[in-house]
Amino acid sequence: MQVLFGLLLFCSILVLSVSYVCLHSFVSKYPADKICKNIFIGSADISGMTVKEAEAEMDKLLESGRQATVTLQVGKQEEAASLEELGLGYRDIKKQVKAAFVYGKAGSLWQRFWQLRELSREKKVFKENYTLSKKQVKKLLEERVVPLTDHAQNASIERKGGKFVITGEKQGKTVDIDKSAAAILAHLNGGWNQKDFALEMVQKEEKPTVKSDDLKTVKDEMGSYSTDAGGGERLQNLKTGVEKLDGTVLAPGEEISVYDVTAPYDKEHGYVAAGSYENGKVVETYGGGICQVSTTLYNAVLYAELEVTERYPHSMLVTYIDPSRDAAIAGDVKDFKFKNSYDTPVYIEGGIDGDGQLKFTIYGKDTRKKGRTVEYESEVTATEEYGRTYKEDRDAPLGSMKYEGSPHTGKTARLWKIVKQDGKEVSRDVINNSTYSKSNEIIMVGTACDNGTASGIVSGAIATQDGEKINAAISKARAME
């Protein structure tokens, strides 16, 4: 019996040993530094590659995939975009390559054997796990696809013949950006073949933010102000700016940027070159004079008692308004912004009448206490007179003088808001402080002369910035010619 047991044990050990040798011999045929045969990541065959080679192959495949086009459909309308524009990328592709590399190399001998045996029958496919840039998708859909939808339309209001006419609102749809982005990503990770494809965008209901019932409250004049528009080229800029603001409706809590509404300032958008301030000088720029539009509106806003959220004074004093009552516009550096601080919409009416008066009137539902009035008082707190600056002009004749620049007195000022109830003052508060720089008168003094000594005498006098010394030097220099 013991002999039989020993024989069976010997045979078992022999079978196991032979099996082990066979299994070891089978799995040892596959190179330890390369990916096994019949392994794919997506559509890419990375069989027999090293890790670096497989990563390079996946990068190459990604670059090719980025050139593919997706047609984003909204009903019968569509917009094409490359996957590169949508920020196509991988989610940790190195992790997938590593998983592919260790397949058939990790685990017990039996595990490796069965994995390798399966590879001899069918391919093993690892997913690419594509990603998209949320920022790029959002930007592209908002700019190019959202406009294709049949949007909701707010109720609108306009003033005709002294009366308000209301046009009703309309329900609509817009693109659901999050769900549409998820649909694109699902297609990419659902067996995408690296080719162009089309996809219907997910839409959602869009409700108007301004309704007819809201606009029915727009009846009362909340505040108005006017300035003299003058003439010349800048009048065209005033008209263009006012037209862009006329008819604006602000919902409760809504903010408006005058720069955003009136810009860009170029010929294509109705503006011409006219005088404006730049570095202490009056220069010709497109949109010159637009600050008078923002200034006039600023004062109407003050009387309507809307919330001013951003306002800047000019660099130098302007002639059409008292100090501290101006509101400058300068590119994206200076802007005038305000917010509808009432619970009902307000309507902005603007225009230039036959008498050349630029005027803004703000309408809404006046909930202020009856008998309450507001006044604004400009106070100059300091003044700095402009001086003279002499500059040498080596190309102008000796002793000649040419006046340049736009001399301005410098001032600091503040604006008081005075509230009265039934004619009696109840409060007086400073609502802004403004500083206006002085701008000196510039006199260009010529020093061109064949006599270098004479030129040097005048040049030296200019350095002193003393008018009497400069005149005396000019007389002396001319006597030497």
RAJO-V141451 format. One line per field, one symbol per residue. psi: psi as a letter, one per 40 degrees, with the letter a starting at -180 (. if undefined). A space follows every 50 residues. Layout:
psi = ???
This chain:
psi = dddddddddddddddddddddddddddeehhdeiiiifhihbehhfheii ddddddddddddddddeihhhhhgbeiihiiidddefhaiggdddddddd deheeiaidddddddddddediihhiidgiiihdddddddddddddeeig iihiiiiihhfeihhhhiihiaiihgddddddddddddeffhfeiiiihh ihiiihiiehidddeeegdihdiiiiihdaaadddddddddddddhehhh ihehiihdddddiigiddfeiihihihhfeihihiheheddddddddddd dddefihhehhiiidiiieeiiieeihihgbedhihiiiheieiiihhhi ihaeefhhihhhiahheihhehiiihhhhheihhiiaihhihgeeiihei hhhiighihiiiiihhhhhihfehheihiheihihhiihihhhhhiehid hddddddddddddefhddddddddddddee.
